[in-house]
Amino acid sequence: MKIMQFQKQILPNGLRVLTISMPSFQSVTVMVMVKAGSRYETRQNNGISHFFEHMSFKGTKKRPSAMEIASLIDGIGGEFSAFTSKETTGFYVKSSKNHIDLCLDVLSDMLQNSKLDQKEIDKERGVILEEINLYEDTPIRKIGDVYERLLYGDNSMGWDIAGGKDVIKKIQREDFIKYFESLYSANNITVVVAGGTDPKKAQILVEKFFRSMKRFKTINFKKVKNSQKKPQVLVKTKKTEQTQIALGIRTVAIDHPDKYALSVLAGILGGGMSSRLFHEVREKRGLAYYVRTHADFYEDSGSLVSLAGVDSKRIDEAIEIILEEYQKIANADSIPHSELEKAKEYLKGHMVLELEDSRSVAGFYAQQELLEKKIENPEKVIEEIKKIKSEDIIKVAKKYFVNANLNLAVIGDFPSGQRFENLLKL
């Protein structure tokens, strides 16, 4: 990987500007990321972060319709989209490096001058409701939401990002304005320009288009409180041909030193077609079509979870095999050197491949700027992964693979989770 460096500037209004020059790129991604996601919501506006993301593309005072915005980007051969998570919302345009000014113009206009027309809100409401239906009808996509509901409970961290249908049906223009004025402060935003760009020119352009954004005090979220003392099960009853399971453990926040060891542990368990779970669950026993493990980290919490789509008649066996693999690592004296190196190379290789795209580079830096205490260049992250030793993996496995830490979410034709509770033992 070529050495990648960033430059940072803070505008007078507190908005943070990151530029990452990638001289060999003919493209550039301009991304605006806001520290505003579904965990900042209440029962009365659950889903508004995602809904607002949609509405930002529906016209501004300068460009009154969604068609005008889309035509501008299409006219330069660019692509644009947005995304909402529990902690951030991002908007981006990717184009030829010759159109940075237009990209910044459009994004700043969308965020500062969105019309939020009530007629458009009412139309988009139907789109959001159908998106919710899509997730409900796609268990492989829904299982992660069910798992996090089990993990975090009936609060903003446990609610679906898309929101509840009853709430979406009631959201009005004034709700969007109130939401925007609670989180979209200049000092709660970072603008990243990554790709074939001159950093000084990019910084000047960002200041030109974003210096008028207002700065104000933003709301905060309630921190996660972990009171779990025994294994937990949550079943979403649904008639399906295949049962989806998510079996995981609580871990640590995004800035915790155990993060890298947990990521490598996830790679060993379910990070590819030669991983332990893929071999044991799919190849050896034919219990599932897919099985994977990943580690997720938020500002104040985290999880390592294994997901699989399994034969409903053999779900007990699949759960037992996953738990056996967890226990094997926790009880091991060492991890074979070849397996450890393979897992580390898997993580490093996927990271390198992903960062060949300027959009991924922009997201990599933006998320760190907003959610972590400091920004690490990719080379530094790779160095941290390289440092992980066999004893580090066993240490975190022993620490987190304990009975009281187990959580099982299921989507399938089961009336309750009672039959699974006795299986959750390590």
C-alpha positions in Angstrom: 0.0 0.0 0.0 1.2 3.5 -0.9 1.7 5.7 2.1 -1.4 7.8 2.6 -1.5 11.0 4.5 -4.2 13.5 5.4 -4.2 17.2 6.1 -6.6 18.8 8.5 -8.0 22.3 8.8 -10.7 23.7 11.1 -12.8 26.5 9.8 -13.8 29.5 12.1 -17.2 28.0 12.5 -15.7 24.7 13.8 -16.3 22.6 10.7 -13.4 20.2 10.1 -11.9 19.7 6.7 -9.8 16.7 5.8 -8.0 16.3 2.5 -6.3 13.1 1.3 -4.3 13.5 -1.9 -4.1 10.4 -4.1 -2.0 11.7 -7.1 -2.6 8.7 -9.3 -6.4 9.1 -9.1 -8.4 10.8 -11.8 -11.5 10.8 -9.5 -12.3 12.5 -6.3 -14.9 11.9 -3.6 -16.3 14.8 -1.6 -18.0 13.5 1.5 -19.9 15.3 4.2 -20.3 13.3 7.4 -22.3 14.4 10.4 -22.2 13.0 13.9 -25.9 12.4 13.7 -27.5 9.0 13.5 -30.4 7.0 14.9 -29.0 6.7 18.4 -29.7 10.4 18.8 -33.4 9.9 18.2 -36.4 9.6 20.5 -39.5 7.5 20.4 -41.3 10.3 18.8 -38.9 10.7 15.9 -37.3 7.3 15.5 -36.3 7.0 11.9 -35.9 10.7 11.2 -32.1 10.5 10.7 -32.6 8.2 7.7 -35.7 10.1 6.5 -33.8 13.3 6.6 -31.0 11.8 4.5 -33.6 11.0 1.8 -35.1 14.4 2.0 -31.8 16.2 1.4 -31.9 15.1 -2.2 -35.4 16.4 -2.9 -34.6 20.0 -3.8 -33.2 23.2 -2.6 -34.0 26.9 -3.1 -31.4 27.1 -5.8 -32.2 23.7 -7.3 -35.9 23.2 -6.6 -36.3 19.5 -7.5 -34.6 16.1 -7.1 -34.3 16.0 -10.9 -32.3 19.1 -11.1 -29.8 17.8 -8.5 -29.6 14.4 -10.2 -29.2 16.0 -13.6 -26.2 18.1 -12.5 -24.4 15.0 -11.1 -25.3 12.9 -14.1 -24.1 15.7 -16.4 -20.5 15.4 -15.1 -20.7 11.6 -15.1 -20.6 11.4 -11.3 -22.4 9.4 -8.7 -23.9 10.5 -5.5 -25.6 8.9 -2.6 -25.9 8.9 1.2 -26.0 6.6 4.2 -27.3 6.6 7.8 -25.9 4.6 10.7 -26.5 4.6 14.4 -23.8 7.3 15.0 -23.3 9.1 11.7 -25.0 10.3 8.5 -22.9 10.7 5.3 -23.5 12.4 2.0 -21.1 12.1 -0.9 -20.5 12.9 -4.6 -17.8 11.0 -6.6 -16.7 12.5 -9.9 -13.8 13.4 -12.1 -11.2 15.5 -10.2 -12.1 18.5 -12.4 -15.5 18.9 -10.7 -14.6 19.4 -7.0 -16.2 22.8 -6.9 -19.5 21.5 -8.3 -19.5 18.6 -5.9 -19.0 20.9 -2.9 -21.6 23.4 -4.2 -24.3 20.7 -4.5 -23.6 19.1 -1.1 -23.4 22.4 0.7 -26.6 23.5 -0.9 -28.4 20.3 0.0 -27.4 20.6 3.7 -27.9 24.4 4.1 -30.9 25.1 1.8 -33.0 22.0 1.6 -36.6 22.9 0.9 -38.1 20.1 2.9 -41.3 20.5 1.0 -44.3 18.9 2.7 -45.6 17.4 -0.5 -42.2 15.8 -1.1 -42.1 14.6 2.5 -45.5 12.9 2.0 -44.3 11.2 -1.2 -41.0 10.1 0.3 -42.8 8.7 3.3 -44.2 6.0 1.1 -40.6 5.2 -0.1 -39.4 4.8 3.4 -42.3 2.6 4.4 -41.5 0.3 1.4 -37.9 0.2 2.4 -38.9 -1.0 5.8 -41.1 -3.6 4.2 -38.1 -4.7 2.1 -36.0 -5.3 5.2 -38.8 -7.1 6.9 -39.2 -9.4 3.9 -35.4 -10.1 3.7 -34.4 -12.0 6.9 -30.7 -12.1 5.9 -30.7 -8.3 6.1 -33.0 -8.1 9.1 -31.1 -10.4 11.5 -28.6 -7.8 12.4 -31.3 -5.4 13.6 -32.9 -8.2 15.7 -29.5 -9.0 17.2 -28.9 -5.3 18.2 -32.4 -5.0 19.6 -31.5 -7.9 21.9 -28.1 -6.5 22.7 -29.2 -2.9 23.5 -32.9 -3.2 24.3 -35.8 -0.9 23.8 -33.9 2.4 23.3 -32.3 4.3 20.4 -29.4 1.9 20.1 -31.7 -1.0 19.9 -34.2 0.5 17.5 -34.0 0.0 13.7 -32.3 2.8 11.8 -35.1 3.0 9.3 -37.5 3.7 12.1 -41.0 2.4 13.1 -43.8 2.6 10.6 -46.1 4.4 13.0 -43.5 7.1 13.6 -42.6 7.5 9.9 -46.3 8.1 9.1 -46.5 11.0 11.5 -43.2 12.9 10.8 -43.8 16.4 9.4 -41.7 19.3 8.1 -41.3 20.9 11.5 -39.9 17.7 12.9 -37.1 17.8 10.3 -36.3 21.4 11.1 -36.1 20.7 14.8 -33.9 17.7 14.2 -31.6 19.6 11.8 -31.2 22.4 14.4 -30.3 19.9 17.1 -27.4 18.1 15.3 -26.3 19.7 12.1 -24.0 22.2 13.6 -20.8 23.2 11.7 -18.6 21.8 14.5 -20.4 18.5 14.4 -19.5 18.0 10.7 -16.4 16.9 8.8 -15.9 17.4 5.1 -13.5 15.1 3.4 -12.0 15.5 -0.1 -10.1 12.3 -1.2 -8.6 11.4 -4.5 -6.8 13.3 -7.2 -6.9 16.7 -5.5 -4.7 19.5 -4.5 -5.2 19.9 -0.7 -4.8 23.7 -0.6 -7.3 24.2 -3.5 -9.7 21.8 -1.9 -9.5 23.5 1.5 -10.2 26.9 -0.1 -13.2 25.5 -1.9 -14.6 23.9 1.2 -14.3 27.1 3.1 -16.1 29.0 0.3 -19.1 26.7 0.4 -19.3 25.8 4.1 -18.1 28.9 6.0 -21.7 30.2 6.4 -22.9 27.1 8.3 -24.0 27.9 11.8 -22.4 26.6 14.9 -24.5 25.8 18.0 -24.7 23.4 20.9 -25.8 19.9 19.8 -27.7 17.2 21.7 -26.0 14.1 22.9 -27.0 10.4 23.2 -27.5 8.2 26.2 -24.6 5.9 26.8 -25.1 2.2 26.7 -25.4 0.5 30.1 -24.5 -3.1 30.2 -26.5 -4.9 32.9 -26.5 -8.4 31.3 -25.9 -11.2 33.8 -27.0 -14.3 31.9 -27.4 -15.4 28.2 -30.2 -13.8 26.3 -32.3 -15.0 23.4 -34.7 -13.1 21.1 -36.8 -14.8 18.4 -38.6 -12.9 15.6 -41.2 -15.4 14.6 -41.5 -15.6 10.8 -42.4 -18.5 8.4 -39.2 -18.9 6.4 -37.5 -21.7 4.5 -34.2 -20.9 6.2 -33.6 -19.8 9.7 -31.3 -16.8 10.3 -29.2 -16.7 13.5 -26.9 -14.2 15.0 -24.8 -15.5 17.9 -22.5 -13.1 19.6 -21.0 -11.4 22.6 -20.6 -7.9 24.0 -17.2 -6.5 23.6 -15.7 -3.0 23.7 -15.9 0.6 22.4 -14.2 1.8 19.2 -11.1 3.3 21.0 -10.5 0.3 23.3 -7.0 -1.4 23.0 -8.7 -4.9 22.5 -10.2 -3.7 19.3 -7.5 -5.1 17.0 -7.3 -8.5 18.7 -11.1 -8.9 18.5 -11.0 -8.0 14.8 -8.4 -10.7 14.2 -10.4 -13.2 16.3 -13.4 -12.5 14.1 -11.2 -13.2 11.1 -10.1 -16.6 12.5 -13.7 -17.6 13.3 -15.5 -16.4 10.2 -13.4 -14.2 8.0 -13.5 -16.1 4.7 -14.0 -19.5 3.1 -11.1 -21.1 5.0 -12.2 -19.8 8.4 -13.0 -22.1 11.3 -16.8 -21.6 11.1 -17.0 -21.8 7.4 -15.2 -25.1 7.5 -17.1 -26.6 10.4 -20.6 -25.2 9.8 -20.8 -25.3 6.0 -18.1 -27.5 4.5 -18.0 -30.3 7.1 -21.6 -30.5 8.1 -23.6 -28.7 5.4 -25.6 -26.8 8.0 -25.6 -23.4 6.2 -25.1 -21.7 2.9 -23.3 -18.7 4.4 -21.6 -18.2 7.8 -19.4 -15.2 8.8 -18.2 -13.4 11.8 -17.4 -9.7 12.3 -16.5 -7.3 15.0 -18.5 -4.1 15.4 -17.5 -1.1 17.5 -19.5 2.0 18.5 -18.4 5.0 20.6 -19.3 3.3 23.9 -19.9 -0.3 23.1 -19.2 -3.2 20.7 -19.9 -6.7 19.7 -18.4 -9.8 18.0 -21.1 -11.8 16.2 -21.4 -14.8 14.0 -24.2 -14.9 11.5 -25.6 -17.8 9.5 -28.5 -18.9 7.4 -29.2 -22.5 8.6 -31.4 -25.5 8.0 -34.3 -24.9 10.4 -34.4 -28.6 11.4 -30.7 -28.4 12.4 -30.5 -25.1 14.1 -29.6 -26.6 17.5 -26.6 -28.3 15.9 -25.5 -25.1 14.3 -25.6 -23.1 17.5 -23.7 -25.8 19.4 -21.0 -25.9 16.7 -20.5 -22.1 16.8 -20.3 -22.2 20.6 -17.8 -25.1 20.4 -15.5 -23.0 18.1 -15.8 -20.1 20.5 -14.8 -22.4 23.4 -11.9 -24.0 21.5 -10.2 -20.7 21.1 -10.8 -19.6 24.7 -9.4 -22.9 26.0 -6.5 -23.1 23.5 -2.8 -22.9 24.5 -2.0 -21.1 21.3 -3.3 -20.3 17.8 -1.4 -22.0 14.9 1.0 -19.5 13.4 -0.2 -20.1 9.9 -3.8 -19.6 10.9 -3.1 -16.4 12.8 -1.1 -14.9 9.9 -3.8 -15.9 7.4 -6.4 -14.1 9.5 -4.3 -11.0 9.7 -3.5 -11.0 6.0 -7.3 -11.4 5.3 -8.0 -8.3 7.3 -5.1 -6.3 5.8 -5.9 -7.4 2.2 -9.5 -6.5 2.4 -8.6 -3.1 3.8 -6.1 -2.5 1.0 -8.7 -3.5 -1.6 -11.3 -1.3 -0.1 -9.1 1.8 0.1 -8.4 1.7 -3.6 -11.7 3.5 -3.9 -11.7 7.2 -3.0 -15.2 6.9 -1.5 -14.0 4.3 0.9 -10.9 6.4 1.8 -13.2 9.4 2.5 -15.4 7.3 4.8 -12.4 5.8 6.5 -11.0 9.2 7.6 -14.4 10.9 8.2 -15.5 8.2 10.7 -12.3 8.4 12.6 -12.5 12.2 12.8 -16.0 12.1 14.2 -15.9 9.0 16.4 -12.4 8.3 17.5 -9.9 10.3 19.7 -7.4 10.5 16.9 -7.0 9.6 13.2 -4.7 6.7 12.2 -3.5 6.4 8.6 -4.2 3.0 7.0 -0.5 2.1 7.4 -0.8 2.6 11.2 -3.9 0.4 11.4 -2.1 -2.3 9.4 0.8 -2.1 11.8 -1.5 -2.6 14.8 -3.0 -5.7 13.1 0.5 -7.1 12.4 1.4 -6.8 16.1 -1.4 -9.1 17.3 0.0 -12.4 18.7 -1.5 -15.7 19.5 -1.6 -14.9 23.2 -3.6 -11.7 22.4 -6.3 -13.7 20.7 -6.6 -16.2 23.5 -6.7 -13.4 26.1 -9.6 -11.6 24.5 -11.4 -15.0 23.8 -11.1 -15.9 27.5 -12.2 -12.4 28.6 -15.3 -12.1 26.4 -16.4 -15.7 25.6 -18.3 -16.2 28.9 -21.8 -17.5 29.5 -23.2 -14.2 30.9 -22.0 -12.4 27.7 -23.9 -14.6 25.1 -26.7 -13.3 22.9 -28.7 -15.2 20.3 -31.1 -13.6 17.8 -33.2 -15.8 15.6 -35.5 -15.2 12.7 -37.5 -18.3 11.9 -40.7 -20.3 12.5 -40.3 -20.7 16.2 -42.9 -19.4 18.8 -40.3 -18.4 21.4 -36.6 -18.6 22.3 -37.2 -20.9 25.3 -35.9 -24.0 23.5 -32.6 -22.3 22.7 -31.8 -21.0 26.2 -30.3 -24.3 27.5 -28.0 -24.4 24.5 -26.2 -21.1 25.4 -23.4 -22.5 27.4 -19.6 -22.2 27.1 
